[in-house]
Amino acid sequence: MLRSLQLSKQLAIHIHALSSFENAMQRFDFPVQARSLTSLIPGNEFHCVRQFTAEDVETFLKITGDANLIHTNSAAAIAAGLQAPILPGIMLASLFPAIIGTNFPGAIYLSQTLKFRQPATVESWVRATVRLEKLSGSRASFATECVLLPTPTPNKDKVGTPQDESTTTVLLEGQALALLKDINS
């Protein structure tokens, strides 16, 4: 009986996560285009712009089992020396394999190094970028970076998305290695 309740709870969490994912994709500027390896050159960049809401963070924390209150509780965040609840750093880092996998369907993510520079508060807008550094056969190395974008100002073209990216703060950076599958093979 206990095992059945645990499985039911896990299923409910995953169903909620899928629903949250669908809602999150509406706040996700993610240029998607499958790429051919023959068209790649070092310096090519791929990116996405994303806002993580409190609901996104709650879903992420439920799935991962992270119970650190600095992500959800203002008093705990302030007691830890922060201004407000912050996004889990690994949640931001999850954008890198998403970018690579979306642009290169079938890619296998091999490794990722991360250097966390600054925290981002919940509801912040971020831009994650992967830049191709080297391609050897199907093995690709990328520089990865996630930056905080200025608070968005609504305009007639894109309501609720960041407009001025001239002033950004680096949140995290690193290196990624992936095996890419050529869409032409």
KAQUI-V265027 format. One record per pair of residues at least 4 apart in sequence whose ideal C-beta (glycine too) atoms are under 6 Angstrom apart, sorted by sequence separation. I is the first residue (numbers start at 0). J is the second residue. If there is no record, write none. Layout:
# KAQUI-V265027
((I/J) (I/J))
This chain:
# KAQUI-V265027
((19/23) (39/43) (51/55) (68/72) (81/85) (86/90) (96/100) (99/103) (119/123) (60/65) (76/81) (86/91) (134/139) (153/158) (69/75) (100/106) (153/159) (68/75) (69/76) (76/83) (99/106) (133/140) (76/84) (132/140) (151/159) (151/160) (69/79) (131/141) (132/142) (151/161) (152/162) (96/108) (129/141) (130/142) (149/161) (71/84) (148/161) (56/70) (70/84) (129/143) (149/163) (69/85) (128/144) (148/164) (70/87) (149/166) (29/47) (127/145) (28/48) (125/145) (126/146) (92/113) (146/167) (147/168) (27/49) (125/147) (126/148) (146/169) (147/170) (26/50) (123/147) (124/148) (145/170) (145/171) (88/115) (124/151) (119/147) (144/172) (99/129) (143/173) (59/90) (98/129) (23/55) (143/175) (85/118) (86/119) (94/127) (95/129) (141/175) (19/54) (51/86) (85/120) (140/176) (83/120) (84/121) (124/161) (139/177) (19/58) (139/179) (137/178) (16/58) (137/179) (16/62) (95/143) (12/61) (47/98) (117/168) (119/170) (45/98) (116/169) (117/170) (91/145) (116/170) (116/171) (115/171) (45/102) (113/171) (114/172) (114/173) (113/173) (112/173) (112/174) (111/175) (56/121) (110/176) (109/176) (34/102) (53/121) (109/177) (34/103) (108/177) (31/101) (33/104) (106/177) (107/178) (106/179) (50/124) (105/180) (49/125) (103/179) (48/126) (99/177) (46/126) (47/127) (91/171) (95/175) (46/128) (44/128) (45/129) (44/130) (43/131) (41/131) (41/132) (39/131) (39/134) (36/179) (36/181) (35/182) (35/183) (33/182))
